[in-house]
Amino acid sequence: MGDMGVIFDSYGNTSNYFTIGFVIGYGASAGTGFSITTDNAKINDFSGYSDGVLFQLPGKFLKNVSTEVYANLTPGATNEYFGDKYSGGGFNLGVGKVYGVYHSYTFLFIAPPPEIWCRPGRR
């Protein structure tokens, strides 16, 4: 699995992210989505491991809509802590079908400013 996008937190911070991981389940899908997490989540909380569940909504009119629930996973010395930094859920719109659980790792990065990739006035 792979995911890429932008994260905004309630403190006004923003960052780009790239997530890579694996899914155990059935199907394949591609699309775009929107999700909301707990209020106290900060940008840096998203860097690291997370686990979640993905599933397609049933019905003729909802065949392109899937939903997910997820939370961070913090490895500890004796226990793993699930959802101690954030948890959330979201909806995705796309093609395909997917039912499964996933484990992933998220990297945060700052996108290059437009002056680097756009370079207005140069031809």
N, C-alpha and C positions, 0 to 999 in steps of 0.2 A: 504494500500500500504506500501511497505517497500523497502528500497534501502540501500546498503552498498558499500563502496569503498574507494578510495583514491582521495584527491584533491591536485592539484599543482597550485600555483599561479605564476604570472610573476615575482615576487620578489624572487623566489627560495625557498619559504616555502612549506611545505607539511604536510598533516594531514589525518588521517582516519576519516570517517564519517559514521553515521547511521541516516537514515531518516525514519520517520514514519508519516503516514497521511491517508487521505481518498480520494477516487475518486468518483465523481458523473458522471455516464455514462454507457457504455455498454462494456462487455467483460472482458477478463482476459488474462494476458500474463506473460511470464518470459523470461529473456534474459540478454544480456550485451550491453553496449553502450558507447558512447563517446560524450562529449559536450564541448562547448567553451562559455566563458562568456565575458563580457566587460573587457577591458584592465586594468581598475583601481581597479578591485576586489582584495581584500586581503583575506587570509585564514579565519580570524575571521568574515568577512562579511557573510560567509555561515552558521554560527550558528544562528538559529532562524527560523522564519516562511518564507514560500515561497508559491507561487501559480503558476500553470502552466496548459498547455493544451497538451494532448497526442492524437495522431491519427495515424491510420494505413495508409500506402501509398496504393493507389489502383493499381491494375494490377496483372497479373499472375506471373511475375518475381519478383515483389516487395512484395509479400504476407507476408514475414517474416521480413519486415523492417517497423519500426514505427519511428515517429519523435515527438519531443516535443519542446515547447518554455516555458520559465519560467522566474520569477523575484522574488526578495525578497519582503517581506511585512513587513513594520515597523509600528507597532501601535503607534499612537500619541494621544495627549490629546483630540483633536477635529477631526483630520483626520487620515486616514491610508495612508502611503506613499508606493506606488508600484514602484519598480525598482529604488529606490534612491541609493542603494549600488551596485547592480549587476542585469544584465539580461543576458539571454543566450538562446542557442538552442542546440539540439543534435539529433543524430540518434541512434537507438537501433536495434539490430539483435536478434531475438528470435522466440518463438512459441506463438501462440494465436493471438487474435485481441483485440484491445482496442481503444475506442473513449471516451474521457471524459475530465473533468477538475479536478484538484486536489488542495488540501490544505495540507501542510505538515510542520513538524518541524524537523530541522536537529541538531544533536548533533555531536560535534567534539571530538575526543579522540586520544591519542597517543598509538600506538600499542606497546605491550611489546617487548623488544629487543629479538633477536633470542636466546640469551643465556638462556632466561627463558623457551621458548617453544621448543627449539631444543636440547639443552644440549648435544653437541657432545661428544663422548667418553663414554657415559653412556649406559649401556645395561640392 
